[in-house]
Amino acid sequence: MPVASVSRKTLAVAVLATIAALVVRSWLLVALRDRGIPSTTATDLSYLVVPVILLLLLCPLWPTDKNYVASLFQRQHLSSRIVLRAILVGILLRVVAWCELIASVSFGRYVNTDANAIVGPSFGFDCPATELLLLGVLVMVLLVPIIEEIIHRGVVMGALDQCAPVLAVLTSALVFMAFHRPDSWAFAAFAGIVFGTLFWATGSLWSSVVAHATVNGLIQFDWRCLSGHWNPAIDSLPRLAPGLAALVIGLHAIAGIVWLLAKPVIEKKTAEAA
């Protein structure tokens, strides 16, 4: 991590400000839905209030913490190698999520009891209007990764810079997980560990922001353009072939992530030893 750090006061204020921003965002989301705005569009529009509230609430801390925030995005820490590695990590994280979904359906963990559900598997591709797609990219691929990485990696891990790296990464991942829906906690915790390791190893938020943006960009593709249905009958479960294939691919994706993370971690330890 960067040599500079943030105070525990900054950590507390940042977490409380994030909670306040998300509460207002939730209220606005409900209000927009009540006005007949489609759920996906309302979700994106409501998030636009989050950076505004965070800027207002965290503005008093700017004079003391601006140098630290600037150190998280130093230009010399941005290289084609770092960006490529981060993109590959993000792609593999999304592969892990897809494999988990396929394996869960194959082994009966996720079951749709609706008798009219499409059995499938069937897939379709149909993107929404360009302006709605661009709104989703602005929010999920740009704003969310930057804001969440500054808070969850920059601030949380920065406030724990005197702790063991494992503790700092795990604490950041747990806080990150807590700000997501319960049904996505497992993946959020794993992704938080990966993003935290990238930040600790590189001392910069560039790699974790790029990896986070890649994951969110692929999720936007899933949500907005790709539609899939696969609801095998309960009496046909488990489906061993797709389930085992998903497990094998998922484990290889995790191994790939570990391999991509190993080099910067080794380089950091070597530099610290020297």
Secondary structure as a PSIPRED ss2 file (coil, helix, strand):
# PSIPRED VFORMAT (PSIPRED V4.0)

   1 M C   1.000  0.000  0.000
   2 P C   1.000  0.000  0.000
   3 V C   1.000  0.000  0.000
   4 A C   1.000  0.000  0.000
   5 S C   1.000  0.000  0.000
   6 V C   1.000  0.000  0.000
   7 S C   1.000  0.000  0.000
   8 R H   0.000  1.000  0.000
   9 K H   0.000  1.000  0.000
  10 T H   0.000  1.000  0.000
  11 L H   0.000  1.000  0.000
  12 A H   0.000  1.000  0.000
  13 V H   0.000  1.000  0.000
  14 A H   0.000  1.000  0.000
  15 V H   0.000  1.000  0.000
  16 L H   0.000  1.000  0.000
  17 A H   0.000  1.000  0.000
  18 T H   0.000  1.000  0.000
  19 I H   0.000  1.000  0.000
  20 A H   0.000  1.000  0.000
  21 A H   0.000  1.000  0.000
  22 L H   0.000  1.000  0.000
  23 V H   0.000  1.000  0.000
  24 V H   0.000  1.000  0.000
  25 R H   0.000  1.000  0.000
  26 S H   0.000  1.000  0.000
  27 W H   0.000  1.000  0.000
  28 L H   0.000  1.000  0.000
  29 L H   0.000  1.000  0.000
  30 V H   0.000  1.000  0.000
  31 A H   0.000  1.000  0.000
  32 L H   0.000  1.000  0.000
  33 R H   0.000  1.000  0.000
  34 D H   0.000  1.000  0.000
  35 R C   1.000  0.000  0.000
  36 G C   1.000  0.000  0.000
  37 I C   1.000  0.000  0.000
  38 P C   1.000  0.000  0.000
  39 S H   0.000  1.000  0.000
  40 T H   0.000  1.000  0.000
  41 T H   0.000  1.000  0.000
  42 A H   0.000  1.000  0.000
  43 T H   0.000  1.000  0.000
  44 D H   0.000  1.000  0.000
  45 L H   0.000  1.000  0.000
  46 S H   0.000  1.000  0.000
  47 Y H   0.000  1.000  0.000
  48 L C   1.000  0.000  0.000
  49 V H   0.000  1.000  0.000
  50 V H   0.000  1.000  0.000
  51 P H   0.000  1.000  0.000
  52 V H   0.000  1.000  0.000
  53 I H   0.000  1.000  0.000
  54 L H   0.000  1.000  0.000
  55 L H   0.000  1.000  0.000
  56 L H   0.000  1.000  0.000
  57 L H   0.000  1.000  0.000
  58 L H   0.000  1.000  0.000
  59 C H   0.000  1.000  0.000
  60 P H   0.000  1.000  0.000
  61 L H   0.000  1.000  0.000
  62 W H   0.000  1.000  0.000
  63 P H   0.000  1.000  0.000
  64 T H   0.000  1.000  0.000
  65 D H   0.000  1.000  0.000
  66 K H   0.000  1.000  0.000
  67 N H   0.000  1.000  0.000
  68 Y H   0.000  1.000  0.000
  69 V H   0.000  1.000  0.000
  70 A H   0.000  1.000  0.000
  71 S H   0.000  1.000  0.000
  72 L C   1.000  0.000  0.000
  73 F C   1.000  0.000  0.000
  74 Q C   1.000  0.000  0.000
  75 R H   0.000  1.000  0.000
  76 Q H   0.000  1.000  0.000
  77 H H   0.000  1.000  0.000
  78 L C   1.000  0.000  0.000
  79 S C   1.000  0.000  0.000
  80 S H   0.000  1.000  0.000
  81 R H   0.000  1.000  0.000
  82 I H   0.000  1.000  0.000
  83 V H   0.000  1.000  0.000
  84 L H   0.000  1.000  0.000
  85 R H   0.000  1.000  0.000
  86 A H   0.000  1.000  0.000
  87 I H   0.000  1.000  0.000
  88 L H   0.000  1.000  0.000
  89 V H   0.000  1.000  0.000
  90 G H   0.000  1.000  0.000
  91 I H   0.000  1.000  0.000
  92 L H   0.000  1.000  0.000
  93 L H   0.000  1.000  0.000
  94 R H   0.000  1.000  0.000
  95 V H   0.000  1.000  0.000
  96 V H   0.000  1.000  0.000
  97 A H   0.000  1.000  0.000
  98 W H   0.000  1.000  0.000
  99 C H   0.000  1.000  0.000
 100 E H   0.000  1.000  0.000
 101 L H   0.000  1.000  0.000
 102 I H   0.000  1.000  0.000
 103 A H   0.000  1.000  0.000
 104 S H   0.000  1.000  0.000
 105 V H   0.000  1.000  0.000
 106 S H   0.000  1.000  0.000
 107 F C   1.000  0.000  0.000
 108 G C   1.000  0.000  0.000
 109 R C   1.000  0.000  0.000
 110 Y C   1.000  0.000  0.000
 111 V C   1.000  0.000  0.000
 112 N C   1.000  0.000  0.000
 113 T C   1.000  0.000  0.000
 114 D C   1.000  0.000  0.000
 115 A C   1.000  0.000  0.000
 116 N C   1.000  0.000  0.000
 117 A C   1.000  0.000  0.000
 118 I C   1.000  0.000  0.000
 119 V C   1.000  0.000  0.000
 120 G C   1.000  0.000  0.000
 121 P C   1.000  0.000  0.000
 122 S E   0.000  0.000  1.000
 123 F E   0.000  0.000  1.000
 124 G E   0.000  0.000  1.000
 125 F E   0.000  0.000  1.000
 126 D C   1.000  0.000  0.000
 127 C C   1.000  0.000  0.000
 128 P C   1.000  0.000  0.000
 129 A C   1.000  0.000  0.000
 130 T H   0.000  1.000  0.000
 131 E H   0.000  1.000  0.000
 132 L H   0.000  1.000  0.000
 133 L H   0.000  1.000  0.000
 134 L H   0.000  1.000  0.000
 135 L H   0.000  1.000  0.000
 136 G H   0.000  1.000  0.000
 137 V H   0.000  1.000  0.000
 138 L H   0.000  1.000  0.000
 139 V H   0.000  1.000  0.000
 140 M H   0.000  1.000  0.000
 141 V H   0.000  1.000  0.000
 142 L H   0.000  1.000  0.000
 143 L H   0.000  1.000  0.000
 144 V H   0.000  1.000  0.000
 145 P H   0.000  1.000  0.000
 146 I H   0.000  1.000  0.000
 147 I H   0.000  1.000  0.000
 148 E H   0.000  1.000  0.000
 149 E H   0.000  1.000  0.000
 150 I H   0.000  1.000  0.000
 151 I H   0.000  1.000  0.000
 152 H H   0.000  1.000  0.000
 153 R H   0.000  1.000  0.000
 154 G H   0.000  1.000  0.000
 155 V H   0.000  1.000  0.000
 156 V H   0.000  1.000  0.000
 157 M H   0.000  1.000  0.000
 158 G H   0.000  1.000  0.000
 159 A H   0.000  1.000  0.000
 160 L C   1.000  0.000  0.000
 161 D C   1.000  0.000  0.000
 162 Q C   1.000  0.000  0.000
 163 C C   1.000  0.000  0.000
 164 A C   1.000  0.000  0.000
 165 P H   0.000  1.000  0.000
 166 V H   0.000  1.000  0.000
 167 L H   0.000  1.000  0.000
 168 A H   0.000  1.000  0.000
 169 V H   0.000  1.000  0.000
 170 L H   0.000  1.000  0.000
 171 T H   0.000  1.000  0.000
 172 S H   0.000  1.000  0.000
 173 A H   0.000  1.000  0.000
 174 L H   0.000  1.000  0.000
 175 V H   0.000  1.000  0.000
 176 F H   0.000  1.000  0.000
 177 M H   0.000  1.000  0.000
 178 A H   0.000  1.000  0.000
 179 F C   1.000  0.000  0.000
 180 H C   1.000  0.000  0.000
 181 R C   1.000  0.000  0.000
 182 P H   0.000  1.000  0.000
 183 D H   0.000  1.000  0.000
 184 S H   0.000  1.000  0.000
 185 W H   0.000  1.000  0.000
 186 A H   0.000  1.000  0.000
 187 F H   0.000  1.000  0.000
 188 A H   0.000  1.000  0.000
 189 A H   0.000  1.000  0.000
 190 F H   0.000  1.000  0.000
 191 A H   0.000  1.000  0.000
 192 G H   0.000  1.000  0.000
 193 I H   0.000  1.000  0.000
 194 V H   0.000  1.000  0.000
 195 F H   0.000  1.000  0.000
 196 G H   0.000  1.000  0.000
 197 T H   0.000  1.000  0.000
 198 L H   0.000  1.000  0.000
 199 F H   0.000  1.000  0.000
 200 W H   0.000  1.000  0.000
 201 A H   0.000  1.000  0.000
 202 T H   0.000  1.000  0.000
 203 G C   1.000  0.000  0.000
 204 S C   1.000  0.000  0.000
 205 L C   1.000  0.000  0.000
 206 W H   0.000  1.000  0.000
 207 S H   0.000  1.000  0.000
 208 S H   0.000  1.000  0.000
 209 V H   0.000  1.000  0.000
 210 V H   0.000  1.000  0.000
 211 A H   0.000  1.000  0.000
 212 H H   0.000  1.000  0.000
 213 A H   0.000  1.000  0.000
 214 T H   0.000  1.000  0.000
 215 V H   0.000  1.000  0.000
 216 N H   0.000  1.000  0.000
 217 G H   0.000  1.000  0.000
 218 L H   0.000  1.000  0.000
 219 I H   0.000  1.000  0.000
 220 Q H   0.000  1.000  0.000
 221 F H   0.000  1.000  0.000
 222 D H   0.000  1.000  0.000
 223 W H   0.000  1.000  0.000
 224 R H   0.000  1.000  0.000
 225 C C   1.000  0.000  0.000
 226 L E   0.000  0.000  1.000
 227 S E   0.000  0.000  1.000
 228 G E   0.000  0.000  1.000
 229 H E   0.000  0.000  1.000
 230 W C   1.000  0.000  0.000
 231 N C   1.000  0.000  0.000
 232 P C   1.000  0.000  0.000
 233 A C   1.000  0.000  0.000
 234 I H   0.000  1.000  0.000
 235 D H   0.000  1.000  0.000
 236 S H   0.000  1.000  0.000
 237 L C   1.000  0.000  0.000
 238 P C   1.000  0.000  0.000
 239 R C   1.000  0.000  0.000
 240 L H   0.000  1.000  0.000
 241 A H   0.000  1.000  0.000
 242 P H   0.000  1.000  0.000
 243 G H   0.000  1.000  0.000
 244 L H   0.000  1.000  0.000
 245 A H   0.000  1.000  0.000
 246 A H   0.000  1.000  0.000
 247 L H   0.000  1.000  0.000
 248 V H   0.000  1.000  0.000
 249 I H   0.000  1.000  0.000
 250 G H   0.000  1.000  0.000
 251 L H   0.000  1.000  0.000
 252 H H   0.000  1.000  0.000
 253 A H   0.000  1.000  0.000
 254 I H   0.000  1.000  0.000
 255 A H   0.000  1.000  0.000
 256 G H   0.000  1.000  0.000
 257 I H   0.000  1.000  0.000
 258 V H   0.000  1.000  0.000
 259 W H   0.000  1.000  0.000
 260 L H   0.000  1.000  0.000
 261 L H   0.000  1.000  0.000
 262 A H   0.000  1.000  0.000
 263 K H   0.000  1.000  0.000
 264 P H   0.000  1.000  0.000
 265 V H   0.000  1.000  0.000
 266 I H   0.000  1.000  0.000
 267 E H   0.000  1.000  0.000
 268 K H   0.000  1.000  0.000
 269 K H   0.000  1.000  0.000
 270 T H   0.000  1.000  0.000
 271 A H   0.000  1.000  0.000
 272 E H   0.000  1.000  0.000
 273 A H   0.000  1.000  0.000
 274 A C   1.000  0.000  0.000
